[in-house]
Amino acid sequence: MKKFASTLLLALMGLTLWAITAQEAVDAYAARKGMRHAAAGVVVIDIDSNKVIASHLQDQAIITASTMKTVSSVAALETLGGDYRFKTRVYLQGTVKGDTLMGRVLIVGGGDPTLGSHYIKGNPNIVNEIVAAIKQRGITHIAGSVATDESLFPYPPYSIHWDVGDLAWDYGAAVHALNFADNVMKVRFKVDKWGRFSPFRLSPSVPGVGVVNRMNYRAKGEDIDFALEYGNPALVLMGNVCPGSYNLTASNPCPAALLADSVTHALQRAGIHWLEGDDVTASQSSRELLLTHESVELTDIVESLLDRSDNMFAHALLRAVALSNGWNSGSIDQAGVEGVKRVLKSLTVDTDALFMRDGSGLARAGKASPYLLASMLTAVAGKEYNGKRLCDLMPKAGSRVGNVLEGHRLSKQIVLKSGSMNDVQCYVGYYPADKPRYAFALLANNYTCSRSDLRAHMSRLLIDLFGDK
């Protein structure tokens, strides 16, 4: 078993002279109650020497859940650059005669996940930009409509590896060429004591999207589930419901329709008059670029998605990597994975233990070894992307990652990305947060203790490795 180099190093790490070694701490973690049948992969790497100082099942491919987002984030930062901005182009399609557009306003999707997002600080508002550009162009009347072009991405908009049961929920929002308002919507309704339902209301109201009620009424207890029918499209409500008011968040299957509707109403409010007209025959050759909307910088997008664990944002990055690598046919998601592997190989990270199925880790078939994840973190630990390192973009342990290290001083000294789903709990990150000396990966599948007990085990391990005993 390899010990830390000296008493001085132990002191710098905040450990006492009688602290156990790193490997002993890992061995004790793997032997704790509930871990007997678990795939409990652990790797701790000394960044300066690039050497593993402690491990358990380091080469085992294990379900990563949302820690896979660090992989797609690194690949996007390496491929596109930290200052990269998604672009969405808006055209006038048809003929402008005086103050009247005889045609349509055409919004062409560029895969930007942040359009209309409520989570990005200082997010530029594409709807307001379009209104301002129309007015500046001197247009006061439109004989046509607001149309959208989503041809950049093939169907389906979601990963084929995502479970169908996840697609209707907000965390299962798909990635379209045109995304808007985080691709989610609220469904609101009430049920009285006689089992009567009030009218279902979508907020925002998405043109063409309906609600199908297949719920059963019962006096007590509820168990509501969603399904999404992309073909209709419709949100199907299933399960059992009892008296009360409901405000549920679901995935929006038609974000482009919501964007077009939002622009239409914003133009009306701004005094633009709509005239009867047929814009269907407007030709491609008659397009005039009205504006190019740009997202915030990629570093801001990565920071937001890692903090909130946003599946849609992360999968959009995978598709952006594919586009940057020249994808034009076949599976865009597979092309993105191949692009990710090229990036990791350029960082001298062995990709044999990467079984990537999407950009977010929502796919349960997505696996990686703890060593791959920790070695990737080690490879980019000192790299800057537009002035920011990966550790600067990751959340601190005490902010948004459950109760790991709750109340302990290390909660502010460790940055990490968490990942969880049924029978899966994972963490990858750096210590110390501001000047990383160690990269680590803790991946646990099929544990038999409670999740809270597992998190306590993981907290104990991190304390044994990096904190006071």
N, C-alpha and C positions, 0 to 999 in steps of 0.2 A: 504494500500500500504506500502510495506516495504522499508524503507530508508536505505542507507548505514550507517554503525555504528556510525561514528563520523566525525567531521570536519577534523581531522587529516587524516582519510582515504580518504576523498574527496580531500584533498591536495595532498596526495600520488598519487591519480589517475589523478591529473592534472585538477580537476574540481574546479570551483569557489564556494564560499559560497552560492551563489544563484542558484546553479545547480538544475535541476529537478531530481527527483528520477529515479532509473533504471526502475521501473514499469511505471512511467509517460512517460519516453522516449519510451518504447515499445508501450504503448497505443497510443502515438502520431504517431508513425510509422505506426501502423495498421490502423489508421484513415486517412492517407494521400491519396491524389488524386490517383485514379487508383487501390486502394487496397480494395474497397468495396466488390468485388466479389472474391477476391483472397483467396487462402489458404495460409495465411501468418503466418507460424509457427515460433515462437521465443522462445529460452530458453537461459538464462544466469545462470551459476552455479558458486558459490563460491567454489573453489576447496578444501580449507582447511576444511570448514564445510560441504561440499557436500550438500549444500542447494541451491535451486532455488531462486534467488533474483529478477528475472523478467521473465515473460513468456506471451505467447499468443498462443493459440491452441497447447499447448506443447505436447499433446498426439495424435494429428492428424497425421495419416500416409500420408505423402506427397512425391511426386516424388523428388528424391534426385539428379538426374543427377550424375555428377562425384564426388560429395561429398561421394558417396558410396565407392569410392576408399580408403577412410580412414578406412572403416570397413574391407575390404579385406586385407589391409596393416597391421592393428593391429592383425588380426587373423593369418596372415602368420608369423609375428614377434613372436607372442606368441607360435605358434605351432612349427615353424621350428628353431627359434632363429636368432638373428641378424647376426650371423656369418655363416649362412647357405649358401651353394653354390650349384647351380644346376650342375649336372654332365651329360656329354655326352661321351659315350664310343665308341671307334673306334677299330674295329677288322680287322685282316687279316683272311679272310675266304677262305680256300683252302689249298694249299701246297706251301711252299717256297723251291725251288730247286736252290741252289747256290745263284745267285743274281736275280732270277726270281720268282715272285709271280704267281703261276698258280691258279688264282682265283680272288677274288675281295677285295677291301677295303670297309668295311661295317661300316656305321655310324649309331649308334642306338640312337634314340631320347630319351631325358630325360625331355622334356618340358621346356627347358631353353629358355626364351624369348629374351635373350641378345646376342645370337650367331650372330656375324657380325654386331651388332648394332652400329650405328654411334653416339649414344647419351651417351654412357657410357665412362667416362674418364678412360683411362688405361685399356680398355676392352681387355682381352686376345684374340688373333686371332687364331681361331680354324683351319683355312686353313693353316696358317704358321706352326702351331704345327704338323699337319698331314704330311706336306712335310718334316719337320725336322725329325720326327719319322721314316718315310719311308727311308730316307737317312741314318739315324743312324742304321737302321736294315740291311743296306747293300743291299737293293733292288734297282736295276737300270732298271729292266724290269718288266712289268706287263702284263700278258696274261689274261685279264679280264676287269673289270670296277670298277667304284666307285658306290656303291649301298647304299641305305638308308633303315632304318627300322623305320616306324612310328606307330608300333602296340601298343604303350603305351596308346594312346588316341583313343576312338571310334569316328566314324563319327557321326555328322558333326563336323568340327573343330571350328565352331562358335557357339555361344549360340543360342538355338532355340527361345529365347525371343528377339533377335535383329531384328529390322525391316529389311526386305529384301532390302529395298532401301539404307540401310547403308553399306551393306556388300562389295560393290565394291569400296567404298571410303577408303582413307588411314586410317581414324579414325575407320573404321570397319574391320580392318585386323583381321583375325581369329587367333586362338591359336592352333598350331600344335604340335605334339610331337617333330618335328624338325622345328624350326623357323630360319630364316636367313635374315639379312639385314633389320630388322624391318618389314618384310613381306609386303614390298611395292615396287612399280616399277613406273617408269615414262613412259608415252606414249607421243611421240612427233610426230607432223605432221604439215603441212602447207596447207592453202587453198588460192588459187589465186582468182583474181577478177572475173574469169569466173566460179568459183565454183568447180575447179578441186583440188582434194586432192593429196598431195604427199604420198609416201609410209609411212605407219605407222611403227614407230620404238619403241620398248620397251627397256628401259634402267633401269636396266640391262636386257639383253636378257634372257628370261626364257624359257628353253627348253619345247616344247609342248604347250605353252600358245599362243593363237592367238588373233587377234583383229577383231571384227566384226563392220563394219561401218553402222549404221542406222540413221545417222544424215541428216538433211535437210539443204540445203544451202539457205541463204538469205543475201542481200546486207548489212544490218545493224542489229546490235543486236545479242546476242547469249544467249543460254540457254542450256548448255550441261549437260547431266546426264549420269551416268554409271549403268551398270548391270553386274553381274559376274555370268558366267555359270561354276559351278564347275565340271560338268560332262564332258565337252568337253576337256579341260577347255578353256575359252575365256573371254576376256573383251569386252563387248558390249557398243558401244558409241551411245547415242541417243540424241534427242533434235535438236536444231538449231545452226548453226555455220555460221560465216561471215568471210570475208578474213582476214588472219593473221597467225601468228605462234603460236602454242599451245604446252605447256609443262605441262601436267596434272599428278597428283600423284594418283595412284590407289592401291588397295589391290592386293597383289600377292597370287593367290590361290595355288601355288606350290613352297613354299620356299625350300622344300627338294630337288627338282630338280635343283634349282639355286645353292644350297650348293654343290651338287654332281658335277655339271658342273664347279663350281669355283675351287673345289679341283682338278678335272681332268686337267683343264688348268694350274693350279699352278704347278702340278707335271710335266707337259710337259715343262713348262718354266724352271723348276729346272733340266731338263735333264733326267727325267725318260721316258723310251721308252715304248710305248704301242704296244703289239703284238696281233695278232689275236688269240683269244681263247674263250672258252665257260665257263663262270663262273656260269651258271645256276645250275649245279649239285653240286656246293660246299656245303658240308653238315654242319649242325650246330655243329657237334662234332669236326670239324676241325678248329674251330675258335681259334684264338690266339689274346689276348688283345694287341693292339698296344699302346694305350694311353687312359687316362681318362682326358678329358677337363673339367675344373672347371670354373664356372662363377665368377664374382666379388661377394662380400658378399651381403647378402640380404638387409642390411641397405642402401647400395649404389643403389640397384635396386629400393627400395621404395622411396628414395630421388629423383631419376630420374623420376619415374612415377608420383609422386605427383607434382613435378615441372612442368612437361610437360603434365600431365593428359593423360597418355598413356593407352588406353583401352586394348590393347593387353597384355601389361605387367601386368596390374591389373588382367585381367581374367586368366592369367597364374598362378598368386598367388592363386587364388581360386582353380584351379585344383591341385596345389601343396599341398594345405591343404587337399584336398580329398585323394590324394595319401598317405599323411602322416597318415591319419586316416584309412588306409587299404582298400581303394576302389579297387574293382576288377571286378565289373559288374554293370549294370544299368547305370543311368545317372551320369556321373562324376561331372557335374555342380551341380546337386542337392545334391550329396554327399559332395561337397565343401561347400554348404550353410549350411548343417547340421553340418559340422565341425566348421564353423564360429559361429553358434549359441551355440555350446558347449563351445567355447572359451569365448564368451560374458557372458554366464551364470557363468563360472568360475570367471569372473570379477564382479559378482553380478549385471550384467546389464540385465534387463528384456527384453526378445526378442519378446514379443507378438506383438510389433509394428514394427517388421522388416519383410518386404516383399521383400526379396533379390532374384533377378532373374539372376544375373550375377556378376562378380567381379568388373565391371567397372562403372556401373550405366548407360551404354548405353541403356539398356532395359527400356522402358518407364513404364513398369509394376513394376519396382523396386521402392519401397517406404520405408520410415522409419519415425518415429516421431522425431521432434526436440529434445525431451527429451532423446530418446535413443542415438542419436548421441552425444549430449553434455555429457550425463552420461558416455558413453564409453570414450570420451576424458578425462573426470575427473578421471576415474578409472586408466588410464595408464599415467597420467600427470607426475608422478614422477618416472616411471619405465625406466630402461635403457636396451637397446638391443645392446650388443656389444659396450657399452660405449656411446650410443646415445639414446636420448629420441625422442618421436614422434615429439615434437615441434622443435627439431633440424633438422628433416627430411622434415618439411613442409616449403613451400615458404613464404617469407614475402609479406605482402599485396601490397607493391609497386613494386614487381618484375614481376610476371607473371599472375596476376589475374585481367586484365582489368584496368579500371580506378577507381575502388573503392578506396576511400581515396587518390586520386591523389593529390600530392603536400602537403598533410598534414603530420605532424610529426608522426602521428600514423601509417603511411604506413610502417615505419621501426620498429614499436614496436608491431605489430600484425602479427602473422603467421596464415595462413588460407589456406584451400582448397576450390576452387570454383567449381561450377557445373552449366552448362547451356545447354539448348536445347529449342526448341520452347515452349514458355509460361512457362519456368522454369528458375529461377535464385536462386542459393543457395550459402551460405558460412558457413563453420564451422571452428573453430580455437581456438586460445589461446591469452590471453593478461595477462601480457607482454610476449613478444616473448621468452626471455631468461629464465625468472623465472615465469612461468605461475601461475596466481592467479585466473583467470577466464577462464572457457570454455564456448563457445557459439555456437549456431546453428541458422542460419537464412535461412529458406526455404520458397520460394514463388512460387506458381503455379497459373496460370490463372489470372494474373494481367492485368489490362486494360490500364495502362499507357505505355509509351515506355520503352524499356529495359534501356536506359540511365537514364531516370527519376527514374526507380526503383533502379538502382545502386546508384543514388544520395540519394534516401531515405535511403538505407542501409548504405551508408557512414555517413549520418547525425545521424542515430541511433548509429553507433559505436562511433562517436565523442561524442554524448550525454552520452554514457555509460562510455567511457574510456578516453576522451580527454578534451581539453579546450572548453568551450561553445562559 
